[in-house]
């Protein structure tokens, strides 16, 4: 079945192109004149829409296996395409952690019918505890795409060094959320004026900046590839900028919602805004924006972290960290578009993450969206099994309309 996409404006890293007709033949996406007169059984008017290569998320989580009540693989497989993503890196922080061939085979089996591609991040250390190594070569052969301990930083410098060295056997990449857990100990939010005013233990910029600087020095010594996730501080951005200029193989990403909230938003102790790294201040946000613009930060991620009701409906200092961020990803981009523009934003969710993963540059997937359509984000429209989002109950702008990947098409 061929589908004609009429008057679609494609966005790439350089510009928003003029409207053209495209044909999804059932096996590939072509400009209409290159489709060779294929008979289209359906026509979709895309004149009000924008499109791009399929979006890639470098950081999302589920609770499956072990805590499927937070997010199952079935629910995640529905949320990703409805949020515009055709590829996603799944974190290893499950129970058990993704650390053996059995867990990888379980994930691959469960995701075999998905429209999006599941890219598996296997644990670099057993149970993501930062001590004993997993069988990295076996996990790679089983289908692991990248390695890392997900929400747990690899804070032991010896372990980080050896993982970087070991991954060089197959040019593997280490994902790390770099911060010093001891400097962040008992912290609940960003350390600053806001935390002082409301009397909450803060997490200083120092906890991230010292870890990033140390890890980059280890990378310089060991060689290999390091991807630093959820960067949030000026010092970390500057260290990564200098490391790139020096030729180190380092990349970085930032959580989308890190660009939309600040520590001042926590004044009413909304636990849905308790995330790691914490929302920081205006100076930190300015450094992140500058890092996105000059290429220091390669990608924007959803950092989708589902938490059940009981984990969030507690006193702020007892509540779990994390926010769901997939369905609200496009509305978040819409909020940033006036400041950053669609070409840069699309680059950070297509070309940027593809470069991080070493994927070939092929136009084999498509995300189509309406940046102006409004919709109600509520219990009925929420596709996640969790509801830890500050946007629930609000009207959002920006709606995914169509996703194509792996010869499959889904409309929303």
N, C-alpha and C positions, 0 to 999 in steps of 0.2 A: 504494500500500500504506500503510494507516494503522496506527500503532503506539500502543498505550495505555501510558503511563508511570504505573504505579499507586503512589500514596502517596509522591510525591516532595516533599521539603522544599526549596523554593527559598530561596536566600540572596541578599540584596541589600545595599546599603550601610547599611541601617538595622537589619535583623534577619534571623533565620532563621524563615521562615514555617511555619505548620502544614502538615501533609501534604495534598496535593491530587492529584487525577488530572489528567493532561495528555494531550493527543492530538497526535501529529505526523501531520498529514493527508497529508504528502508535499509540501506547499507552505508550510505554516505550523504554528506551535506554539500550541495553544489550550487553555484549561481545558476539561475534559470537557463541562461543560454548555453551553459556547459552540461546541462542535464540531458541533452540529446532528444528533446521531445517526449520525455517520460510523461505518461498520462497520470495526472494527479487526481486522486479520488476525493481530496479534501483541500480546501483553501482556508487559511487563517489570516485575517486582516491584522497585520502587525504595525500599522502606520502610527499607532500611539505608543509603540514599545521600543525598547532598546535590547540588543543582544550582544553576546560575546562568546568567546570560547568558554567551555564549561568551567565552573568555579571549582577551586581546590582548597580544602580546609586542612591545614597542617596540625590541627589540635582539637579533637573532640573525644568525648568519653561516653561510655555506657556502663551499666552495672552488670552486664552479662559477660561471663558467668558469675554466679554467686549472689548478685544483688539485682536481679532482673526487675524488681519493683521500682528501682530508680529509673532505669531505661533498659529495655530489652533490645536485642539486635533487630527484632521485628519492628519495633517502634522507631528505632534509629534509621532503619532502611527506608521508612516512609518519610521521616522528617528531612533527611538530607536532600533528596530531589525537590521536595516542596519548598526548600530553602534556597535552591539554586545550585547545589553542589553536585558535581559529577564524580569527584574523587575526594576521599577523606582519610586522614591518618588517624587511626584509632589508638588511643593510649592504652598502656598495659595494666592500669591500676584496677584490676578486678580481683575476685576471690574464687579460685587462685589467680595470681598474676599471670599474664601471658608470657610464659617462660619455658614451655616445653612444646614439642611437636604436637602433642595431643590438643593443647589449647589453640594452637594455630590452625590445626585441621578442623576443630570445632567452629572457629570463626569463619574459615573459608567455606565450610559446608553451609552454615547459616546464611552467609551473604551471597551464595552462589546465584540466587535469583534476583538480586538487587539490580536496580538500574545504575546506581553509582558504583564506582570501583572502590573496594575496601582496601586500604593500604595499612598493613599491620605494623605497629611499633611494638617490638618485643622488649621485654625487660632486659636491661644490661646486667643487673645483679638480681640474685634470687629474692623474690618477694618485694622487689624494689626497695630493699633496705640499705643498699650501698656497700655491702660487704662481700659476700661470695659471688663469684661470677656465674652467669648462666652459660649454657653451651651455645655460644654465639654462632659458630659455624653450622651446627645442626639446625639452629633456628633460621639461619639464612637459607639453607637448602630447603627448609620446610615452607618458605614463602614470606618470612619477615622482611619488610621493606627498609625499616630504620630501627635503631636501638636507642634505649634510654629508659629512665625510671619514671617518666611521666610527671606526676605532681610532686615527686620527691627529688630534690636536687642531689646530684652525685657530689657530696661535700667532702668525701675522702679523696685528697689529691692523688694518692697512690693508685686508687681504683680508676680515677679519671684518666690518668696517664696510661695505665695498662689497657684500658678499653680503647682509647684512641689508637694505641699501637696495634692492638689485635684487629681492629676494624680495617686497618690498612691492607690486610690480606686480600680483601675483595673491594677496596675503595668504599667501604661502608661509611655511614654518617651517624654521628652521635647527636641525639636531641637532648638538651638539658635545660631545665628551668633553673637558671643559675642564681642562687642566693645562699647566704650562710645561715643555716637554721638556728645556730646559737645566737647570732646577732638579732635574729627575728623572734627569739624565744618569748612566748606569751603575748606577742604582738597581735593586735586585733584590727588595726587600721594604719594608715600612713602616719608617721611621726611628724607632727607639725603643730601649727597654731590650733587647728581644729581638734586634734586629739587632746591637746592640753586643755582647751576650753570645755570639752565634754568629759574629761577625766578618764580617757581610755588609753591603755598601753599601746604605744606606737611601734611601727616597724620602720626603722630608719632607712634612708637611701643607701647608707653604708652597707647594709646587709646584702644588697644586690651588687653594688659597685665593687666591693672587695672581691666577691666571688667571681664576677665577670673578668676582672683584671687578672686574678690568679689563674682562672681557666684558660685565658688567652695566652698567658705566659707558658702554661703547660702545653698548649697547642703548638706554640712556637718551638718548644723543645722536642715534642714528640712527633710532630707532623700529623697528618690525617685531616678529617673534616669534622667541624663542630657547628651545630645549629643551636643558637641560644634563643629560647622561647620566652614569650611574654615579657619583653624588655619594658621597663617602666621608669627609668631614672636617667637624668642627663649624663652622669658619669659613665654609666654603662653604654649609652649611645656613643659617647666620645671614644671610649676604649675600643668599641667595635669599629668605629670609623678609622681609627689609627691602625688597627690590626688589618683591616682590608687594604689600606694604603700600603702597608708593609708586605702585602702579598699572602697573608695567611688565608687559609681556606675556611672562612667563617661566614655564616649567614645568620640572620636574626628575624624574628617576627614580633608583633605586638597584638594584644587582644583588642578587638574592635571596641568593646565597651570601656577600655582604658582611655579612649579618646573622647568618650561621651559623658563620663561622670568625673567628679572630683571628690576629695575627702570632705568637702563642705556639705555634700549631699547626705552624709551619714549623721547629721545633727538630730534626726528623729529615730536613730537606732534601727533602721530598716535592715533586717538581717539578709534580705535579698540582695543588698549591696555589699555584703561581706564577701570579698573575693581575694584571691592570692595570685599575683601581687596585688596589694591594696590600691584603691583609687588614690591618686596623689594630687598635687597642686598644679596651679597654672604654669609655673616654671617647668615642671616635669612634662606637662602636656606639650608645651611649646617645643621642647627638645625632641619629643617623639614625632611631632609634625615635621620638624626640620629633618629628622632622620628618614622619614618616609620620602620626603621630597628629594633629598640628595642621594638616595639609594642605600644608605647605611642599613635601614630596615627593609628587608626584602619582601615581607608578606604581612598580611593582616589575617588573624585567625579568629574563629568563633569562641574558642576556649569554652565550649559547651560542657558544663559540669553539672549534671542533674543531681539533685538531692531530694530526699523524700520529705514529707510534711514534718515529721518529728525532728529531723536534723536541723530544720530552719526555724521552727516555732519554739524558740528558747530565748533566754537572755542572750544579748548580743555576744558576750564573751564566751558563751557555751555553744553557740550555733556553729554549724559547719561552714567552711569556705565554699564558694562556688555559685555560679549562675548559669542557667540555661541560655544559650545564645544563638541557636540556629535559625528559628523562624523569625527572630527579630533582627537578623543580620542585614537583610536588605533595607528595612526601615532605618537602621543605624547608618548604612552607607548614604541613604538619602539625606540624613542630617549633616553628613560630612561633605556632601557633594559641592555645596557652594564654596567651601574653603579649599577643597583639594581637586575637584573636577573629576568627571567620570573616567577619563583616560588613565589617570594615576591610580584611582581606586581599583579599576578593573585590572591594571597591571599587577597590583598587590595581591590579587586573588586568582590570577591566571599565570602569566609569565613568571612572576616572582616565585611562587611556590613550586612551579614546574622546574625552575632552575635549581632550587634547593634540592629537589628530589632527583635531579638529573634526568628528567623526562624529555622525550623528543617533542619538538615544537610541531604539532600536527593539529589541523582543524578537524578533529574527529568527534567533538562534542559541542553542545550549544546550550546556553542558558539565555532565555528570553524573559524580560521583566518589564513591568509598567511602573515607572518611578513616581507616578502621580496618583495611582489608585489607592484609596483608603479602605481599610478593613478593620474589623473589631477583633482584637486579640483577647480572647476570653476562654473560659473553660471548655466551650464547645469547639473553638477553632484550634486550640492548643493540641498539637499532635504528640507532645512529649508525655511520658508517664509521670513526670515531675512538673512542679509549678513554681519553682524558685526563680521568678523573674519580676523585676519592678515594673515591667510594662504590661503585665496582665491586668485586664479591665480597662485598657486604654484603646483609643483609635489610632492606628499606625498608618503611615503612608509608604507605599512601595510594596508591590505584589509580584511574586513569581508567577509567570503565565505558562511557560513551556520549558521542558528540559529534554535534551536528546543525548543519549550515550549508549554505546554497545548495541547499536541497531534497535534501540528502544526509545519510544517517545512517550512522555507523560505530560498531560495538561492539567492545570490547576485553576 
